[in-house]
């Protein structure tokens, strides 16, 4: 099921349109969290702050649609970039996208991150929204460690919240408090054909049926990586209110409508205040690590 799901281009396209980060308003908020500048995304900032101007090689884990390696290639920092994913059709599409964008030199490979060798040595290993799908994190971290050059960096942006999205009652109460502030037109759920009156905690068994790897050990991504790598920097990346609140209904917000933009800005500000006050923990994090 997992391979069919992640090889399905229509599934991935629909997912991208309905996730909380599909809004440019939300992305600008996340950029500020990572870099302090709404026009500077996390990858650009981390590259400029933590990597040398010229390096030999990079590895991108779980490349999916391929945006990350294309961004790396566009800046010319690395002489060699390898990108891999377990889903062969996704790898083929990413290869075609890279060629169309003028980056035919990216080396694409089909690799199962649960157990296959990664090669190396690499000056940097990148991951984006893939580690929370890994069951054997300890083994993967060990293989990443072995694949790094002596001064290499391991960099990721990840969901690190509750396993299987089993948010607390307190979290769901906060989510629904903000949901009630939205007009009906912005609470419309396309999959149900009606306005969402209450956000429910995802059913864990349903999450497993749809994808057994989804958020399988997300809570352990950061605690374990700290055991294997020396932490250079961790950047909290929000999501604890906006992810459960805006998923699916984000498609209703029109960024040509000032009221919609203002509401998104208010929600971003609310999440930031809740996290800063300690009422919520960030569910996403950007990590930069090196060999111990």
Rosetta blueprint (number, residue, H / E / L):
1 X L
2 X H
3 X H
4 X H
5 X H
6 X H
7 X H
8 X L
9 X H
10 X H
11 X H
12 X H
13 X H
14 X H
15 X H
16 X H
17 X H
18 X H
19 X L
20 X H
21 X H
22 X H
23 X L
24 X H
25 X H
26 X H
27 X H
28 X H
29 X H
30 X H
31 X H
32 X H
33 X H
34 X H
35 X H
36 X L
37 X L
38 X L
39 X L
40 X L
41 X L
42 X H
43 X H
44 X H
45 X H
46 X H
47 X H
48 X H
49 X H
50 X H
51 X L
52 X L
53 X L
54 X L
55 X E
56 X E
57 X E
58 X E
59 X E
60 X E
61 X E
62 X L
63 X L
64 X L
65 X L
66 X L
67 X H
68 X H
69 X H
70 X H
71 X H
72 X H
73 X H
74 X H
75 X H
76 X L
77 X L
78 X E
79 X E
80 X E
81 X E
82 X E
83 X E
84 X E
85 X E
86 X L
87 X L
88 X H
89 X H
90 X H
91 X H
92 X H
93 X H
94 X H
95 X H
96 X H
97 X H
98 X H
99 X H
100 X H
101 X L
102 X L
103 X L
104 X L
105 X L
106 X L
107 X E
108 X E
109 X E
110 X E
111 X L
112 X L
113 X L
114 X L
115 X L
116 X L
117 X L
118 X L
119 X L
120 X L
121 X L
122 X E
123 X E
124 X E
125 X E
126 X E
127 X E
128 X E
129 X L
130 X L
131 X H
132 X H
133 X H
134 X L
135 X L
136 X L
137 X H
138 X H
139 X H
140 X H
141 X H
142 X H
143 X H
144 X H
145 X H
146 X H
147 X H
148 X E
149 X E
150 X E
151 X E
152 X E
153 X E
154 X E
155 X E
156 X E
157 X E
158 X E
159 X E
160 X L
161 X L
162 X L
163 X H
164 X H
165 X H
166 X L
167 X L
168 X L
169 X H
170 X H
171 X H
172 X H
173 X H
174 X H
175 X H
176 X H
177 X H
178 X H
179 X H
180 X L
181 X L
182 X L
183 X L
184 X H
185 X H
186 X H
187 X L
188 X E
189 X E
190 X L
191 X L
192 X L
193 X L
194 X E
195 X E
196 X L
197 X L
198 X L
199 X L
200 X L
201 X L
202 X L
203 X L
204 X H
205 X H
206 X H
207 X H
208 X H
209 X H
210 X H
211 X L
212 X L
213 X L
214 X L
215 X L
216 X L
217 X L
218 X H
219 X H
220 X H
221 X H
222 X H
223 X H
224 X H
225 X H
226 X H
227 X H
228 X H
229 X L
230 X E
231 X E
232 X E
233 X E
234 X E
235 X E
236 X E
237 X L
238 X L
239 X L
240 X L
241 X L
242 X H
243 X H
244 X H
245 X H
246 X H
247 X L
248 X L
249 X H
250 X H
251 X H
252 X H
253 X L
254 X L
255 X L
256 X L
257 X L
258 X H
259 X H
260 X H
261 X H
262 X H
263 X H
264 X H
265 X H
266 X H
267 X H
268 X H
269 X H
270 X H
271 X H
272 X H
273 X H
274 X H
275 X H
276 X H
277 X L
278 X L
279 X L
280 X L
281 X L
282 X L
283 X L
284 X E
285 X E
286 X E
287 X E
288 X E
289 X E
290 X E
291 X L
292 X L
